[in-house]
């Protein structure tokens, strides 16, 4: 379930999903989740995390983009045992959405 949730999050923020409809029309066998994950991974490696965000999204917390995308990549791991559980995903998302000063209070 966690993998579906995070892939859906990536699909919502990444404009590549619109391009996948074209690829689908070519009747090519592919895994859209893997194509999206590969594209996001490439952008992250280039240091272009914000390029993963659909410009139509409007305002969003930029400091949350990178950790959410990294979480999405972990959730789409080819090795199922490497993926976090739904509970772990929710906990990680709660930490990501917590303002930085509050995160540091626990230390």
C-alpha positions in Angstrom: 0.0 0.0 0.0 2.8 2.4 0.8 4.3 2.0 -2.7 1.0 2.9 -4.3 0.6 6.0 -2.1 4.1 7.4 -2.8 4.0 6.6 -6.5 0.7 8.4 -6.6 2.3 11.4 -4.9 5.1 11.4 -7.5 2.6 11.1 -10.3 0.7 14.1 -9.0 3.7 16.4 -8.7 5.7 15.2 -11.8 4.6 16.3 -15.3 6.1 13.2 -16.9 2.9 11.3 -16.2 1.3 13.3 -19.1 4.1 12.1 -21.4 3.5 8.5 -20.4 0.1 8.6 -22.1 1.9 9.1 -25.4 4.2 6.2 -24.7 1.2 4.1 -23.8 -0.4 4.9 -27.1 2.6 3.3 -28.9 1.6 -0.1 -27.3 5.0 -0.6 -25.8 5.3 -2.8 -22.8 6.7 -0.8 -19.9 6.4 -0.2 -16.3 5.2 3.5 -15.8 6.2 3.4 -12.2 9.8 2.4 -13.1 10.0 5.0 -15.9 8.9 7.7 -13.5 11.3 6.5 -10.7 14.2 6.5 -13.2 13.3 10.1 -14.4 13.1 11.3 -10.8 16.3 9.6 -9.8 18.2 11.2 -12.8 16.9 14.6 -11.8 17.9 14.1 -8.2 21.4 13.0 -9.2 21.7 16.2 -11.3 20.7 18.3 -8.3 17.5 19.3 -10.0 14.8 18.1 -7.5 12.6 21.0 -8.1 12.4 20.1 -11.8 10.3 17.1 -10.7 7.5 19.4 -9.6 4.7 20.2 -12.0 4.7 24.0 -12.5 0.9 23.8 -12.3 1.0 22.9 -8.6 1.3 26.5 -7.5 2.7 27.1 -4.0 4.3 24.2 -2.2 7.0 23.9 0.5 10.2 23.6 -1.5 12.2 22.2 1.4 9.9 19.1 1.4 10.3 18.2 -2.2 13.7 16.4 -1.9 12.9 14.3 1.1 9.5 13.3 -0.3 11.1 12.3 -3.7 13.8 10.3 -1.9 11.1 8.5 0.1 9.2 7.8 -3.1 12.3 6.2 -4.6 12.8 4.0 -1.6 9.2 3.0 -1.8 9.6 2.0 -5.4 12.6 -0.2 -4.8 12.9 -3.3 -7.0 13.6 -5.3 -3.7 10.3 -5.5 -1.7 12.1 -6.0 1.6 13.9 -2.7 1.1 10.6 -0.8 0.9 9.2 0.8 4.1 5.9 -0.2 5.6 2.9 2.0 5.4 3.4 2.9 9.1 7.0 3.9 8.4 6.0 6.0 5.4 3.4 7.9 7.5 6.0 8.5 10.2 8.6 9.7 7.7 6.0 12.0 6.1 5.2 13.5 9.5 8.8 14.2 10.2 9.2 15.8 6.7 6.2 18.1 7.3 7.4 19.1 10.8 9.1 22.6 10.8 12.9 22.3 11.2 13.1 24.0 14.7 10.6 21.5 16.1 12.5 18.6 14.6 15.7 19.7 16.4 14.0 20.0 19.8 14.0 16.3 20.3 17.9 16.2 20.3 
